[in-house]
Structure formats: structure tokens, C-alpha cells
Amino acid sequence: MDWMAWTWPTAIFFMVIASLLILFTILAIKFPETPRTGILRIETTRGDRLFITLLGSAFINLAWLGLVGPDTQLYALIVCLVYAAAVFRWV
């Protein structure tokens, strides 16, 4: 696996994604939900909102890297957390 350049931040990233998928699977089994309609006017479930959050966070981080640079990437994480809270609240 040397060709993949596994670093601790990369491993933590994939562990967090795997943990979220496991958590949301358990939540879907224990607490089934009906889809709800938010500001996008489409029906979404928790899993849909998680996907929208992950996709948007990827774009936020890429934009941050391109416009600001890697030195203050922690602030991009804060923006992503605010974005995630907004998606889960209103979408």
C-alpha cells in the first residue's frame, strides 16, 4: 500500500466516513423515518442529507484550498460544520 501514501489524516478521514455510515445505518434500523421536504423542495432522508453534506464539504474544502491555501484549513472545517448543521436543519 505504499503507492497510496496513507497518512494519519487520510486514515482518520476514511474512519470518520465509515463510522458515519455505520451510525446512520443503525439509526435507520432503530429509528425509521419518513422523508421530509425542506428548502430544496425535494424529499430527503438522513442518508440523503448526509450525502449532500459530504459532497458540499468536499467542495468547500477544495474551494478553500484554491482560494485561501492549506495554512488555515482548520477554518474550512468550521465552515463545513456550520454547513452540515444547516443542511440537517433545513434541507
Secondary structure as the mmCIF struct_conf table of DSSP 4:
data_model
#
loop_
_struct_conf.conf_type_id
_struct_conf.id
_struct_conf.beg_label_comp_id
_struct_conf.beg_label_asym_id
_struct_conf.beg_label_seq_id
_struct_conf.end_label_comp_id
_struct_conf.end_label_asym_id
_struct_conf.end_label_seq_id
HELX_RH_3T_P HELX_RH_3T_P1 ASP A 2 MET A 4
TURN_TY1_P TURN_TY1_P1 ALA A 5 ALA A 5
HELX_RH_AL_P HELX_RH_AL_P1 TRP A 8 LYS A 30
BEND BEND1 PHE A 31 PHE A 31
STRN STRN1 ARG A 36 THR A 37
TURN_TY1_P TURN_TY1_P2 ILE A 39 LEU A 40
BEND BEND2 ARG A 41 ILE A 42
STRN STRN2 GLU A 43 THR A 44
HELX_RH_AL_P HELX_RH_AL_P2 ARG A 46 LEU A 67
TURN_TY1_P TURN_TY1_P3 VAL A 68 VAL A 68
HELX_RH_3T_P HELX_RH_3T_P2 PRO A 70 THR A 72
HELX_RH_AL_P HELX_RH_AL_P3 GLN A 73 TRP A 90
#
